[in-house]
Amino acid sequence: MTTTTLPVTVAATRRAQPARADELQAWAATLCQTAARFPGHLRSDVRRRRTGDTAHVTVSLTFATATAASAWEASPERADLLARGELLTDGAPVTAALIPGTPPPPRWRTSLIVWAGLFPFALVLNAAAGPALAAMPLLPRTLLTTALLVPLAVYVGIPLVSRLLGSRAR
């Protein structure tokens, strides 16, 4: 039996403290340069996103194997850099490990999660405001209901259903 080793990408996003976005971006560049010296390092990427007065910096590191990525994550160099990065950021990092070849969930599961996250809000809206909505012309009624239902489903319903289902039914 032949096994194939796939690269592993680890990404983390940090929110910069006010007026420290440039320092955080410089720190991220140093982190990438340090990671590049580790065996198995393939590439690094730093992206900066600004929303109003808040800046977020995302660092992505790709290693040839999970073992190489683990060696970087266990290194004292990384620990030292993370400690220095803490001084520049607010909140906990948002991290993800992206392993190529991991299939997305089946479409039927995604459809079920979206429906289950949307249905309760649609039911309550129609029960509570049905008569008032029925009096409205179709276009404004549709604009209003979708403007209410989509954010509720995306920010409340779908995450809740996803947590309840966990990784089952994959």
N, C-alpha and C positions, 0 to 999 in steps of 0.2 A: 504494500500500500504506500502510495506517495503522498506526502503532506506538502502543502504549499504554505509558505510563510507570507503573510500579508502585512503591509505597513500599518502603523497605528498613529492616528492624529489625536492629540490632546489639546483642547482649547479652553481658555479661561478668560472671562470678561471681568474687569474691575472698574468701579466708579471712582473717578478722581475726586479728591478733596477739592473744594473751591480754590481756584487759582493755581492748582498744581498739575494741571493736565499735561503741560509740556514736560515737567519732571517725570510724570508717570510714563509718558511715551519714551523718554530717554531711558528710564529704568527697564521698560519692555524691550528696547533694542539691546541693552546690556544682557538681559536674560536670554535673548535669542543668540547673541554672540557666544555666550557661555555654553548654551546647549549645543551649539554647532561644533564644539570641541569634543563632544561625547561620541563614542563609537555608535554607529547605527543612525546618527542624525541624518535626515534627508533634506529637510527644509523647515523654514520658519516664516511666520507672517505676523505683522503687527498692523492692526486697523484701529483707527480712532473714529468715534462717532460722537457728535455733539447734539444734545437735545436741550434747547434753551440754554441755561447756564451750566448744565451738567455734561461732563465729558466721560465717555466710556472708552476704555482701551481693551481690545481683544488680542490675545496672543495665541497663535496656533503653532504647535510644534509637531512635526511628523518624524517618526522613527521607523527604521526598517522592520523592527519586530517589537512585540510586546515586551520581550525581555530587555531590549535596549531602552524602551520607554520607561520601564520599571527602574532600571539602573539610574536614569536621569532623575526620576522622581524620588529616589532614595538617597541622592547625593547630598553631601554637605554644602556644595556650591549652590544648589537649588534652594536648600533650606535657608541659607544666608540671604540669597536674593529675595526670597519670599518675605523674610522678616523685614528687609529694607523696604519692600513694596508696601507692606502694611502701613507704614508711616505716611504714605502718599494717597491712601484710599479710604473710602467710606464703605461700610457694609462688607458682607462676605463675598468671595468670588463665586461666579456662576461658571461651573465647569462641565465639560462633556468629553467623553472619549469616543472618537469616531473610528470604527473598525470597518474598513472596506469589506464588502462581501456580506455584511449583516443585512438581511433583507428587510425592507420596510414591512409594517403590518399589512395583512391583506386588505384590499379595498372594502370588502364586506364589513370588516371589523371597524374601519374608519367611518364608514357610513352609519353603522349601528351606534357608534359613540357620538357622532354629530347629531343624529336623530334623537338619541336619548338625552343629550344635553340641551336640545332645543325644545322638545315636546312639552315638558312641564311648564316652561315659560309661555309658550304659545297657548296652552290650555288655560292658564290663569289669566292671560291678557284677554283672550276671547270671552272667558266667563265674566270677567270684571268689567270690561269695556266694550263688549260685543254690540249692545244696542247703540252706543254713541258712535262706535266705529262704522256700523252699518249705515248710518246717516251720511257719512262722508263719501265724497266721490272716490272712485277706485284708486287713482294715482296718489293723492295725498294720504289715503288710508294705507296703501302699501308702503309708501315712504315712511310713514310714522311707525307702523308695526315692525318693519324690518330694522329701522333705526333703534328701536327698543330691544328687539329680540336678538339681533346678531351680537351686540356687545355682551348681553346677559349670557348667551350661549358660549361665546368665546372665552370670556373671563371667569365665568362661574360654572356653568353647566358642563361643558366639555372637560375642563380639568377635573371636576368632581367625578364624573363618570370614568375618566381615565384612571384616576386613583383607585376608585372602587373595583375596577376590572383588573388593575395591575397588569402583570404580564401574561395573565391567563388568556386562553383562546387565541394564541398566536400560532 
